[in-house]
Amino acid sequence: MVILHNNELPPHIIAECFILTVLYVILTDILVISASWYFLLGVGLVLVFVMDGNLPLRGCRAS
């Protein structure tokens, strides 16, 4: 990668970098939000199983 000073960069390269950065941030935000939703769903399911006593690990510990 060639390192240039700010005044040497053509405007279209700056615009492309800006657009790519915005797209990257939006995509990572979507991934993080969906991952946290899946994480919360998984924790909720585990809690439901533990409260019901249907979790196999709890049965193994009890016996």
N, C-alpha and C positions, 0 to 999 in steps of 0.2 A: 504494500500500500504506500502510495506516495504522499508524503506529508507536505502540505502547502500552507502558506500563510492565508489568513482570512481574505485579504485584499486580492489574492491571486485566484480565488475560487470563482468560476463562472456562476452566474445566478441560477442556471438550470440545475447545476449539481447541488447547490444549497437547497433548492426546492425539492429535488428528488430525495435528498437525505432527510429533509423535514417530513415529507409525506411518508417515507419508509419508517421513520421513528414513530410517527403518529399511529400508523397501521400496527406496528410492533406492540406499542403500548396498549392499543385497543384489544389486540388478540390475546396478549398476556393477561389483561384484566378479565376477559371472558373466560380464559382457562382457569384463572385463580378462583373466580366466583363459582364456576361450575364445580371445580374440585372441592371447594369448601362446602358446597351444597351436598355433594356426594359424601363427604366426610361426616357432615352433620346427620345425614340419613343413616349412614352406617352406625354411628354412635347411638342414634335413636333406636335402631333395630336391635343392637346389642343390649341396650338398657331394657327394651321390651322383653327380650328373651330371658334376661337375668331376673326381671321381676316375675315373669311367668314360671320360671324354673325349668324352661324347656331347653336351656343351653346345655349341650352335652358335657362341657367342661365342668359345669357346676355339679352335674350328676356324678361325674367321676370323682370329684373331690368329696362329695357327700358319702360315697360308698367306699 
